[in-house]
Amino acid sequence: MCAALFDEPSPEEVDKMIEEVADKIFEYDMDLVAILMLETLKPLASVYGPMGRFMVAPFLPVVGEASGRYLAAFQDKQNVERLIRLLEDKSREDARKAAEARKENKQGAGWRRYVPWLSRKEG
């Protein structure tokens, strides 16, 4: 059990973990909150990583053996920054898709639906 707590993940595993965490954050629609929290805590990541490992060790059987590997991955500030950038990119893509959907559905939206001759494009 203790060995799993102090195992360092490989770069491929770190990439996979960052993707998984970003997907889970978007699944719960918490991207803005997560970006704010990560930006706030990023300077302290190298301090909280080892401290988190120490605090989580007794609970590993409950929270799962993989938690130690996640703590190891995110105690590196570059990995936290990569997660932030991935969340920001996904947020931009999501906002762009939403804007396109609104643009497609905008015909007849708002006050223009009451004055249809103003909503027609003349060409």
N, CA, C and O atoms as CSV, one atom per row, in Angstrom:
chain,resi,resn,atom,element,x,y,z
A,1,MET,N,N,0.818,-1.193,0.000
A,1,MET,CA,C,0.000,0.000,0.000
A,1,MET,C,C,0.863,1.259,0.000
A,1,MET,O,O,0.586,2.199,-0.745
A,2,CYS,N,N,1.891,1.285,0.817
A,2,CYS,CA,C,2.742,2.472,0.888
A,2,CYS,C,C,3.489,2.713,-0.411
A,2,CYS,O,O,3.726,3.861,-0.786
A,3,ALA,N,N,3.863,1.644,-1.102
A,3,ALA,CA,C,4.603,1.809,-2.356
A,3,ALA,C,C,3.766,2.558,-3.384
A,3,ALA,O,O,4.294,3.382,-4.131
A,4,ALA,N,N,2.460,2.280,-3.428
A,4,ALA,CA,C,1.582,2.954,-4.399
A,4,ALA,C,C,1.491,4.447,-4.116
A,4,ALA,O,O,1.268,5.244,-5.027
A,5,LEU,N,N,1.659,4.820,-2.874
A,5,LEU,CA,C,1.565,6.224,-2.505
A,5,LEU,C,C,2.740,7.032,-3.042
A,5,LEU,O,O,2.598,8.213,-3.358
A,6,PHE,N,N,3.895,6.393,-3.143
A,6,PHE,CA,C,5.094,7.125,-3.533
A,6,PHE,C,C,5.590,6.769,-4.928
A,6,PHE,O,O,6.681,7.192,-5.311
A,7,ASP,N,N,4.831,6.012,-5.690
A,7,ASP,CA,C,5.194,5.728,-7.079
A,7,ASP,C,C,5.035,6.987,-7.911
A,7,ASP,O,O,4.040,7.703,-7.792
A,8,GLU,N,N,6.019,7.249,-8.751
A,8,GLU,CA,C,5.943,8.381,-9.670
A,8,GLU,C,C,5.350,7.900,-11.000
A,8,GLU,O,O,5.821,6.908,-11.557
A,9,PRO,N,N,4.345,8.573,-11.504
A,9,PRO,CA,C,3.755,8.156,-12.785
A,9,PRO,C,C,4.665,8.511,-13.961
A,9,PRO,O,O,5.439,9.467,-13.902
A,10,SER,N,N,4.556,7.724,-15.021
A,10,SER,CA,C,5.324,7.999,-16.235
A,10,SER,C,C,4.705,9.197,-16.959
A,10,SER,O,O,3.561,9.558,-16.680
A,11,PRO,N,N,5.449,9.819,-17.890
A,11,PRO,CA,C,4.883,10.958,-18.637
A,11,PRO,C,C,3.598,10.608,-19.389
A,11,PRO,O,O,2.696,11.439,-19.493
A,12,GLU,N,N,3.511,9.393,-19.909
A,12,GLU,CA,C,2.285,8.969,-20.600
A,12,GLU,C,C,1.119,8.888,-19.633
A,12,GLU,O,O,-0.001,9.279,-19.959
A,13,GLU,N,N,1.395,8.371,-18.425
A,13,GLU,CA,C,0.347,8.280,-17.406
A,13,GLU,C,C,-0.098,9.671,-16.956
A,13,GLU,O,O,-1.280,9.902,-16.702
A,14,VAL,N,N,0.856,10.590,-16.859
A,14,VAL,CA,C,0.518,11.965,-16.461
A,14,VAL,C,C,-0.388,12.602,-17.509
A,14,VAL,O,O,-1.372,13.256,-17.165
A,15,ASP,N,N,-0.057,12.411,-18.797
A,15,ASP,CA,C,-0.912,12.942,-19.862
A,15,ASP,C,C,-2.327,12.385,-19.760
A,15,ASP,O,O,-3.304,13.120,-19.897
A,16,LYS,N,N,-2.427,11.091,-19.519
A,16,LYS,CA,C,-3.741,10.445,-19.386
A,16,LYS,C,C,-4.494,10.991,-18.166
A,16,LYS,O,O,-5.699,11.235,-18.231
A,17,MET,N,N,-3.774,11.178,-17.054
A,17,MET,CA,C,-4.409,11.713,-15.839
A,17,MET,C,C,-4.933,13.124,-16.059
A,17,MET,O,O,-6.034,13.457,-15.619
A,18,ILE,N,N,-4.148,13.953,-16.736
A,18,ILE,CA,C,-4.579,15.325,-16.999
A,18,ILE,C,C,-5.845,15.321,-17.846
A,18,ILE,O,O,-6.776,16.080,-17.575
A,19,GLU,N,N,-5.888,14.472,-18.872
A,19,GLU,CA,C,-7.091,14.350,-19.714
A,19,GLU,C,C,-8.289,13.878,-18.898
A,19,GLU,O,O,-9.387,14.419,-19.031
A,20,GLU,N,N,-8.078,12.870,-18.054
A,20,GLU,CA,C,-9.173,12.331,-17.241
A,20,GLU,C,C,-9.730,13.384,-16.284
A,20,GLU,O,O,-10.944,13.526,-16.136
A,21,VAL,N,N,-8.832,14.112,-15.642
A,21,VAL,CA,C,-9.271,15.144,-14.693
A,21,VAL,C,C,-10.030,16.246,-15.432
A,21,VAL,O,O,-11.071,16.705,-14.963
A,22,ALA,N,N,-9.510,16.672,-16.587
A,22,ALA,CA,C,-10.193,17.708,-17.363
A,22,ALA,C,C,-11.573,17.230,-17.818
A,22,ALA,O,O,-12.541,17.989,-17.766
A,23,ASP,N,N,-11.665,15.983,-18.261
A,23,ASP,CA,C,-12.964,15.443,-18.683
A,23,ASP,C,C,-13.947,15.391,-17.525
A,23,ASP,O,O,-15.124,15.711,-17.693
A,24,LYS,N,N,-13.476,14.992,-16.359
A,24,LYS,CA,C,-14.349,14.912,-15.187
A,24,LYS,C,C,-14.812,16.311,-14.763
A,24,LYS,O,O,-15.965,16.494,-14.373
A,25,ILE,N,N,-13.923,17.280,-14.838
A,25,ILE,CA,C,-14.292,18.656,-14.499
A,25,ILE,C,C,-15.367,19.160,-15.455
A,25,ILE,O,O,-16.314,19.822,-15.031
A,26,PHE,N,N,-15.228,18.854,-16.736
A,26,PHE,CA,C,-16.234,19.285,-17.710
A,26,PHE,C,C,-17.527,18.493,-17.580
A,26,PHE,O,O,-18.602,19.012,-17.878
A,27,GLU,N,N,-17.437,17.260,-17.145
A,27,GLU,CA,C,-18.647,16.459,-16.938
A,27,GLU,C,C,-19.550,17.123,-15.891
A,27,GLU,O,O,-20.775,17.087,-16.007
A,28,TYR,N,N,-18.942,17.720,-14.884
A,28,TYR,CA,C,-19.708,18.383,-13.832
A,28,TYR,C,C,-19.838,19.887,-14.056
A,28,TYR,O,O,-20.335,20.604,-13.188
A,29,ASP,N,N,-19.392,20.363,-15.214
A,29,ASP,CA,C,-19.499,21.773,-15.597
A,29,ASP,C,C,-18.871,22.702,-14.547
A,29,ASP,O,O,-19.458,23.708,-14.149
A,30,MET,N,N,-17.667,22.333,-14.116
A,30,MET,CA,C,-16.969,23.093,-13.086
A,30,MET,C,C,-15.676,23.700,-13.620
A,30,MET,O,O,-14.744,23.940,-12.852
A,31,ASP,N,N,-15.606,23.953,-14.927
A,31,ASP,CA,C,-14.357,24.414,-15.525
A,31,ASP,C,C,-13.917,25.774,-14.999
A,31,ASP,O,O,-12.739,25.957,-14.692
A,32,LEU,N,N,-14.821,26.717,-14.888
A,32,LEU,CA,C,-14.456,28.052,-14.423
A,32,LEU,C,C,-13.957,28.017,-12.977
A,32,LEU,O,O,-12.950,28.643,-12.647
A,33,VAL,N,N,-14.655,27.294,-12.136
A,33,VAL,CA,C,-14.261,27.178,-10.736
A,33,VAL,C,C,-12.911,26.473,-10.626
A,33,VAL,O,O,-12.059,26.879,-9.836
A,34,ALA,N,N,-12.718,25.426,-11.411
A,34,ALA,CA,C,-11.465,24.678,-11.357
A,34,ALA,C,C,-10.288,25.536,-11.818
A,34,ALA,O,O,-9.216,25.495,-11.214
A,35,ILE,N,N,-10.483,26.312,-12.889
A,35,ILE,CA,C,-9.404,27.176,-13.369
A,35,ILE,C,C,-9.034,28.203,-12.299
A,35,ILE,O,O,-7.854,28.440,-12.044
A,36,LEU,N,N,-10.030,28.803,-11.685
A,36,LEU,CA,C,-9.778,29.781,-10.631
A,36,LEU,C,C,-9.026,29.147,-9.458
A,36,LEU,O,O,-8.055,29.717,-8.961
A,37,MET,N,N,-9.473,27.977,-9.022
A,37,MET,CA,C,-8.831,27.303,-7.899
A,37,MET,C,C,-7.404,26.875,-8.256
A,37,MET,O,O,-6.487,27.043,-7.453
A,38,LEU,N,N,-7.218,26.325,-9.452
A,38,LEU,CA,C,-5.887,25.873,-9.852
A,38,LEU,C,C,-4.909,27.038,-9.995
A,38,LEU,O,O,-3.747,26.924,-9.604
A,39,GLU,N,N,-5.374,28.160,-10.554
A,39,GLU,CA,C,-4.506,29.333,-10.659
A,39,GLU,C,C,-4.115,29.848,-9.273
A,39,GLU,O,O,-2.993,30.314,-9.074
A,40,THR,N,N,-5.028,29.764,-8.333
A,40,THR,CA,C,-4.756,30.226,-6.980
A,40,THR,C,C,-3.766,29.313,-6.264
A,40,THR,O,O,-2.875,29.788,-5.560
A,41,LEU,N,N,-3.923,28.005,-6.443
A,41,LEU,CA,C,-3.105,27.044,-5.700
A,41,LEU,C,C,-1.832,26.620,-6.430
A,41,LEU,O,O,-0.986,25.945,-5.844
A,42,LYS,N,N,-1.684,27.001,-7.688
A,42,LYS,CA,C,-0.514,26.569,-8.468
A,42,LYS,C,C,0.816,26.921,-7.803
A,42,LYS,O,O,1.711,26.076,-7.797
A,43,PRO,N,N,0.997,28.116,-7.246
A,43,PRO,CA,C,2.291,28.409,-6.617
A,43,PRO,C,C,2.625,27.492,-5.444
A,43,PRO,O,O,3.798,27.313,-5.116
A,44,LEU,N,N,1.623,26.919,-4.818
A,44,LEU,CA,C,1.849,26.067,-3.653
A,44,LEU,C,C,1.795,24.579,-3.974
A,44,LEU,O,O,1.821,23.751,-3.064
A,45,ALA,N,N,1.719,24.228,-5.253
A,45,ALA,CA,C,1.574,22.826,-5.641
A,45,ALA,C,C,2.729,21.971,-5.141
A,45,ALA,O,O,2.513,20.839,-4.707
A,46,SER,N,N,3.944,22.487,-5.194
A,46,SER,CA,C,5.091,21.689,-4.769
A,46,SER,C,C,5.114,21.484,-3.258
A,46,SER,O,O,5.757,20.551,-2.776
A,47,VAL,N,N,4.431,22.333,-2.507
A,47,VAL,CA,C,4.347,22.174,-1.052
A,47,VAL,C,C,3.196,21.245,-0.691
A,47,VAL,O,O,3.345,20.349,0.140
A,48,TYR,N,N,2.046,21.469,-1.326
A,48,TYR,CA,C,0.858,20.686,-0.979
A,48,TYR,C,C,0.911,19.255,-1.495
A,48,TYR,O,O,0.232,18.389,-0.944
A,49,GLY,N,N,1.687,18.980,-2.523
A,49,GLY,CA,C,1.801,17.618,-3.040
A,49,GLY,C,C,2.305,16.637,-2.000
A,49,GLY,O,O,1.611,15.672,-1.684
A,50,PRO,N,N,3.502,16.859,-1.455
A,50,PRO,CA,C,3.995,15.939,-0.418
A,50,PRO,C,C,3.130,15.941,0.840
A,50,PRO,O,O,2.937,14.901,1.469
A,51,MET,N,N,2.609,17.117,1.202
A,51,MET,CA,C,1.760,17.186,2.387
A,51,MET,C,C,0.467,16.403,2.146
A,51,MET,O,O,-0.035,15.727,3.044
A,52,GLY,N,N,-0.065,16.500,0.929
A,52,GLY,CA,C,-1.265,15.747,0.597
A,52,GLY,C,C,-1.026,14.248,0.637
A,52,GLY,O,O,-1.878,13.487,1.097
A,53,ARG,N,N,0.130,13.831,0.157
A,53,ARG,CA,C,0.463,12.396,0.231
A,53,ARG,C,C,0.471,11.920,1.673
A,53,ARG,O,O,-0.043,10.844,1.979
A,54,PHE,N,N,1.049,12.712,2.553
A,54,PHE,CA,C,1.112,12.355,3.963
A,54,PHE,C,C,-0.287,12.278,4.565
A,54,PHE,O,O,-0.584,11.367,5.338
A,55,MET,N,N,-1.159,13.250,4.205
A,55,MET,CA,C,-2.496,13.303,4.777
A,55,MET,C,C,-3.419,12.221,4.212
A,55,MET,O,O,-4.306,11.732,4.912
A,56,VAL,N,N,-3.210,11.849,2.954
A,56,VAL,CA,C,-4.095,10.884,2.295
A,56,VAL,C,C,-3.698,9.439,2.599
A,56,VAL,O,O,-4.523,8.537,2.459
A,57,ALA,N,N,-2.469,9.207,3.005
A,57,ALA,CA,C,-1.968,7.846,3.201
A,57,ALA,C,C,-2.897,6.953,4.034
A,57,ALA,O,O,-3.132,5.813,3.634
A,58,PRO,N,N,-3.427,7.402,5.151
A,58,PRO,CA,C,-4.302,6.511,5.922
A,58,PRO,C,C,-5.627,6.187,5.220
A,58,PRO,O,O,-6.274,5.191,5.545
A,59,PHE,N,N,-6.031,7.026,4.259
A,59,PHE,CA,C,-7.324,6.843,3.610
A,59,PHE,C,C,-7.228,6.157,2.254
A,59,PHE,O,O,-8.244,5.993,1.579
A,60,LEU,N,N,-6.028,5.752,1.840
A,60,LEU,CA,C,-5.862,5.150,0.523
A,60,LEU,C,C,-6.763,3.950,0.281
A,60,LEU,O,O,-7.283,3.814,-0.827
A,61,PRO,N,N,-6.976,3.077,1.251
A,61,PRO,CA,C,-7.898,1.966,0.973
A,61,PRO,C,C,-9.316,2.440,0.647
A,61,PRO,O,O,-10.046,1.752,-0.067
A,62,VAL,N,N,-9.711,3.600,1.159
A,62,VAL,CA,C,-11.062,4.122,0.929
A,62,VAL,C,C,-11.136,4.888,-0.385
A,62,VAL,O,O,-12.050,4.655,-1.177
A,63,VAL,N,N,-10.186,5.805,-0.638
A,63,VAL,CA,C,-10.238,6.655,-1.825
A,63,VAL,C,C,-9.607,6.009,-3.055
A,63,VAL,O,O,-9.788,6.494,-4.172
A,64,GLY,N,N,-8.880,4.935,-2.859
A,64,GLY,CA,C,-8.302,4.215,-3.994
A,64,GLY,C,C,-6.802,4.412,-4.088
A,64,GLY,O,O,-6.270,5.464,-3.734
A,65,GLU,N,N,-6.145,3.396,-4.563
A,65,GLU,CA,C,-4.689,3.408,-4.666
A,65,GLU,C,C,-4.185,4.440,-5.666
A,65,GLU,O,O,-3.060,4.919,-5.526
A,66,ALA,N,N,-4.975,4.795,-6.663
A,66,ALA,CA,C,-4.524,5.716,-7.716
A,66,ALA,C,C,-4.379,7.145,-7.213
A,66,ALA,O,O,-3.737,7.961,-7.872
A,67,SER,N,N,-4.957,7.465,-6.066
A,67,SER,CA,C,-4.901,8.846,-5.583
A,67,SER,C,C,-3.475,9.308,-5.333
A,67,SER,O,O,-3.166,10.482,-5.538
A,68,GLY,N,N,-2.609,8.420,-4.899
A,68,GLY,CA,C,-1.215,8.779,-4.675
A,68,GLY,C,C,-0.528,9.177,-5.967
A,68,GLY,O,O,0.295,10.093,-5.979
A,69,ARG,N,N,-0.859,8.501,-7.050
A,69,ARG,CA,C,-0.270,8.822,-8.352
A,69,ARG,C,C,-0.785,10.174,-8.855
A,69,ARG,O,O,-0.034,10.927,-9.475
A,70,TYR,N,N,-2.040,10.483,-8.597
A,70,TYR,CA,C,-2.577,11.789,-8.976
A,70,TYR,C,C,-1.903,12.904,-8.181
A,70,TYR,O,O,-1.573,13.956,-8.729
A,71,LEU,N,N,-1.705,12.667,-6.893
A,71,LEU,CA,C,-1.006,13.661,-6.078
A,71,LEU,C,C,0.411,13.879,-6.585
A,71,LEU,O,O,0.894,15.011,-6.624
A,72,ALA,N,N,1.081,12.788,-6.974
A,72,ALA,CA,C,2.442,12.905,-7.502
A,72,ALA,C,C,2.452,13.683,-8.811
A,72,ALA,O,O,3.354,14.484,-9.055
A,73,ALA,N,N,1.454,13.448,-9.648
A,73,ALA,CA,C,1.404,14.130,-10.945
A,73,ALA,C,C,1.154,15.624,-10.776
A,73,ALA,O,O,1.765,16.434,-11.473
A,74,PHE,N,N,0.272,15.994,-9.869
A,74,PHE,CA,C,-0.118,17.395,-9.749
A,74,PHE,C,C,0.685,18.187,-8.716
A,74,PHE,O,O,0.359,19.339,-8.429
A,75,GLN,N,N,1.725,17.580,-8.158
A,75,GLN,CA,C,2.606,18.389,-7.321
A,75,GLN,C,C,3.635,19.126,-8.175
A,75,GLN,O,O,4.373,19.975,-7.676
A,76,ASP,N,N,3.676,18.796,-9.455
A,76,ASP,CA,C,4.538,19.500,-10.405
A,76,ASP,C,C,3.747,20.675,-10.995
A,76,ASP,O,O,2.666,20.479,-11.550
A,77,LYS,N,N,4.280,21.875,-10.876
A,77,LYS,CA,C,3.581,23.075,-11.338
A,77,LYS,C,C,3.313,23.044,-12.841
A,77,LYS,O,O,2.301,23.573,-13.300
A,78,GLN,N,N,4.210,22.431,-13.610
A,78,GLN,CA,C,3.992,22.359,-15.063
A,78,GLN,C,C,2.758,21.520,-15.390
A,78,GLN,O,O,2.028,21.837,-16.328
A,79,ASN,N,N,2.520,20.459,-14.630
A,79,ASN,CA,C,1.331,19.639,-14.874
A,79,ASN,C,C,0.058,20.387,-14.502
A,79,ASN,O,O,-0.963,20.246,-15.174
A,80,VAL,N,N,0.112,21.175,-13.443
A,80,VAL,CA,C,-1.037,22.000,-13.068
A,80,VAL,C,C,-1.302,23.018,-14.172
A,80,VAL,O,O,-2.451,23.251,-14.548
A,81,GLU,N,N,-0.239,23.619,-14.687
A,81,GLU,CA,C,-0.386,24.591,-15.774
A,81,GLU,C,C,-0.951,23.924,-17.030
A,81,GLU,O,O,-1.778,24.519,-17.722
A,82,ARG,N,N,-0.520,22.710,-17.328
A,82,ARG,CA,C,-1.053,21.993,-18.495
A,82,ARG,C,C,-2.541,21.718,-18.325
A,82,ARG,O,O,-3.306,21.820,-19.285
A,83,LEU,N,N,-2.957,21.370,-17.110
A,83,LEU,CA,C,-4.378,21.146,-16.851
A,83,LEU,C,C,-5.163,22.442,-17.026
A,83,LEU,O,O,-6.248,22.432,-17.606
A,84,ILE,N,N,-4.636,23.540,-16.539
A,84,ILE,CA,C,-5.304,24.834,-16.694
A,84,ILE,C,C,-5.460,25.167,-18.172
A,84,ILE,O,O,-6.541,25.568,-18.604
A,85,ARG,N,N,-4.402,25.007,-18.947
A,85,ARG,CA,C,-4.449,25.311,-20.390
A,85,ARG,C,C,-5.451,24.411,-21.109
A,85,ARG,O,O,-6.177,24.868,-21.992
A,86,LEU,N,N,-5.490,23.136,-20.733
A,86,LEU,CA,C,-6.449,22.221,-21.351
A,86,LEU,C,C,-7.879,22.631,-21.022
A,86,LEU,O,O,-8.750,22.592,-21.891
A,87,LEU,N,N,-8.125,23.021,-19.783
A,87,LEU,CA,C,-9.456,23.482,-19.391
A,87,LEU,C,C,-9.841,24.754,-20.137
A,87,LEU,O,O,-10.980,24.900,-20.579
A,88,GLU,N,N,-8.887,25.673,-20.274
A,88,GLU,CA,C,-9.176,26.910,-21.003
A,88,GLU,C,C,-9.475,26.626,-22.470
A,88,GLU,O,O,-10.391,27.220,-23.040
A,89,ASP,N,N,-8.713,25.724,-23.089
A,89,ASP,CA,C,-8.960,25.376,-24.493
A,89,ASP,C,C,-10.326,24.731,-24.666
A,89,ASP,O,O,-11.057,25.050,-25.604
A,90,LYS,N,N,-10.670,23.818,-23.757
A,90,LYS,CA,C,-11.972,23.165,-23.843
A,90,LYS,C,C,-13.100,24.177,-23.614
A,90,LYS,O,O,-14.152,24.087,-24.247
A,91,SER,N,N,-12.884,25.135,-22.711
A,91,SER,CA,C,-13.898,26.159,-22.454
A,91,SER,C,C,-14.123,27.018,-23.690
A,91,SER,O,O,-15.259,27.327,-24.049
A,92,ARG,N,N,-13.017,27.402,-24.341
A,92,ARG,CA,C,-13.137,28.203,-25.566
A,92,ARG,C,C,-13.886,27.435,-26.650
A,92,ARG,O,O,-14.753,27.989,-27.325
A,93,GLU,N,N,-13.554,26.175,-26.811
A,93,GLU,CA,C,-14.215,25.342,-27.830
A,93,GLU,C,C,-15.701,25.197,-27.507
A,93,GLU,O,O,-16.547,25.275,-28.398
A,94,ASP,N,N,-16.010,24.987,-26.238
A,94,ASP,CA,C,-17.401,24.856,-25.815
A,94,ASP,C,C,-18.165,26.162,-26.041
A,94,ASP,O,O,-19.311,26.136,-26.492
A,95,ALA,N,N,-17.546,27.293,-25.733
A,95,ALA,CA,C,-18.180,28.596,-25.949
A,95,ALA,C,C,-18.386,28.862,-27.433
A,95,ALA,O,O,-19.413,29.411,-27.833
A,96,ARG,N,N,-17.412,28.473,-28.250
A,96,ARG,CA,C,-17.540,28.663,-29.693
A,96,ARG,C,C,-18.702,27.842,-30.249
A,96,ARG,O,O,-19.478,28.333,-31.070
A,97,LYS,N,N,-18.819,26.596,-29.801
A,97,LYS,CA,C,-19.923,25.746,-30.255
A,97,LYS,C,C,-21.271,26.320,-29.805
A,97,LYS,O,O,-22.242,26.302,-30.561
A,98,ALA,N,N,-21.321,26.824,-28.584
A,98,ALA,CA,C,-22.569,27.412,-28.086
A,98,ALA,C,C,-22.931,28.664,-28.873
A,98,ALA,O,O,-24.104,28.894,-29.169
A,99,ALA,N,N,-21.931,29.475,-29.213
A,99,ALA,CA,C,-22.191,30.684,-29.998
A,99,ALA,C,C,-22.687,30.332,-31.393
A,99,ALA,O,O,-23.582,30.995,-31.917
A,100,GLU,N,N,-22.119,29.303,-31.994
A,100,GLU,CA,C,-22.580,28.867,-33.312
A,100,GLU,C,C,-24.011,28.351,-33.249
A,100,GLU,O,O,-24.814,28.613,-34.145
A,101,ALA,N,N,-24.325,27.619,-32.187
A,101,ALA,CA,C,-25.686,27.101,-32.032
A,101,ALA,C,C,-26.677,28.254,-31.848
A,101,ALA,O,O,-27.772,28.231,-32.411
A,102,ARG,N,N,-26.290,29.260,-31.059
A,102,ARG,CA,C,-27.167,30.418,-30.881
A,102,ARG,C,C,-27.335,31.176,-32.188
A,102,ARG,O,O,-28.419,31.671,-32.496
A,103,LYS,N,N,-26.263,31.262,-32.946
A,103,LYS,CA,C,-26.315,31.984,-34.211
A,103,LYS,C,C,-27.258,31.289,-35.191
A,103,LYS,O,O,-27.998,31.954,-35.917
A,104,GLU,N,N,-27.236,29.967,-35.214
A,104,GLU,CA,C,-28.128,29.216,-36.089
A,104,GLU,C,C,-29.584,29.352,-35.676
A,104,GLU,O,O,-30.477,29.364,-36.524
A,105,ASN,N,N,-29.825,29.453,-34.373
A,105,ASN,CA,C,-31.190,29.536,-33.851
A,105,ASN,C,C,-31.663,30.972,-33.660
A,105,ASN,O,O,-32.760,31.191,-33.147
A,106,LYS,N,N,-30.870,31.943,-34.057
A,106,LYS,CA,C,-31.191,33.338,-33.789
A,106,LYS,C,C,-32.266,33.910,-34.706
A,106,LYS,O,O,-32.862,34.937,-34.382
A,107,GLN,N,N,-32.518,33.288,-35.807
A,107,GLN,CA,C,-33.512,33.824,-36.732
A,107,GLN,C,C,-34.862,33.903,-36.023
A,107,GLN,O,O,-35.403,32.899,-35.560
A,108,GLY,N,N,-35.373,35.091,-35.955
A,108,GLY,CA,C,-36.654,35.298,-35.293
A,108,GLY,C,C,-36.543,35.405,-33.784
A,108,GLY,O,O,-37.559,35.377,-33.089
A,109,ALA,N,N,-35.331,35.527,-33.265
A,109,ALA,CA,C,-35.167,35.613,-31.819
A,109,ALA,C,C,-35.246,37.067,-31.362
A,109,ALA,O,O,-34.997,37.987,-32.141
A,110,GLY,N,N,-35.589,37.259,-30.120
A,110,GLY,CA,C,-35.636,38.602,-29.543
A,110,GLY,C,C,-36.734,39.456,-30.159
A,110,GLY,O,O,-37.764,38.948,-30.603
A,111,TRP,N,N,-36.493,40.756,-30.178
A,111,TRP,CA,C,-37.503,41.705,-30.668
A,111,TRP,C,C,-37.712,41.587,-32.174
A,111,TRP,O,O,-38.757,42.003,-32.675
A,112,ARG,N,N,-36.761,41.039,-32.902
A,112,ARG,CA,C,-36.887,40.948,-34.360
A,112,ARG,C,C,-38.018,40.005,-34.793
A,112,ARG,O,O,-38.507,40.104,-35.919
A,113,ARG,N,N,-38.424,39.116,-33.928
A,113,ARG,CA,C,-39.526,38.223,-34.323
A,113,ARG,C,C,-40.840,38.987,-34.465
A,113,ARG,O,O,-41.763,38.519,-35.133
A,114,TYR,N,N,-40.928,40.178,-33.829
A,114,TYR,CA,C,-42.141,40.977,-33.932
A,114,TYR,C,C,-42.155,41.879,-35.165
A,114,TYR,O,O,-43.214,42.336,-35.597
A,115,VAL,N,N,-40.979,42.131,-35.724
A,115,VAL,CA,C,-40.868,42.944,-36.938
A,115,VAL,C,C,-40.037,42.160,-37.961
A,115,VAL,O,O,-38.859,42.451,-38.166
A,116,PRO,N,N,-40.655,41.176,-38.591
A,116,PRO,CA,C,-39.904,40.260,-39.440
A,116,PRO,C,C,-39.219,40.924,-40.634
A,116,PRO,O,O,-38.211,40.411,-41.122
A,117,TRP,N,N,-39.745,42.055,-41.116
A,117,TRP,CA,C,-39.112,42.692,-42.283
A,117,TRP,C,C,-37.737,43.268,-41.944
A,117,TRP,O,O,-36.928,43.495,-42.843
A,118,LEU,N,N,-37.457,43.510,-40.634
A,118,LEU,CA,C,-36.142,44.000,-40.256
A,118,LEU,C,C,-35.117,42.873,-40.124
A,118,LEU,O,O,-33.913,43.117,-40.207
A,119,SER,N,N,-35.581,41.657,-39.920
A,119,SER,CA,C,-34.640,40.556,-39.724
A,119,SER,C,C,-34.172,39.957,-41.040
A,119,SER,O,O,-33.227,39.167,-41.049
A,120,ARG,N,N,-34.809,40.312,-42.154
A,120,ARG,CA,C,-34.370,39.790,-43.459
A,120,ARG,C,C,-33.138,40.522,-43.939
A,120,ARG,O,O,-33.020,41.743,-43.835
A,121,LYS,N,N,-32.242,39.741,-44.461
A,121,LYS,CA,C,-31.030,40.342,-45.007
A,121,LYS,C,C,-31.298,40.697,-46.451
A,121,LYS,O,O,-31.809,39.879,-47.215
A,122,GLU,N,N,-30.956,41.904,-46.821
A,122,GLU,CA,C,-31.142,42.344,-48.202
A,122,GLU,C,C,-29.825,42.189,-48.928
A,122,GLU,O,O,-28.772,42.541,-48.395
A,123,GLY,N,N,-29.873,41.679,-50.107
A,123,GLY,CA,C,-28.616,41.446,-50.783
A,123,GLY,C,C,-28.583,41.781,-52.176
A,123,GLY,O,O,-27.551,41.614,-52.826
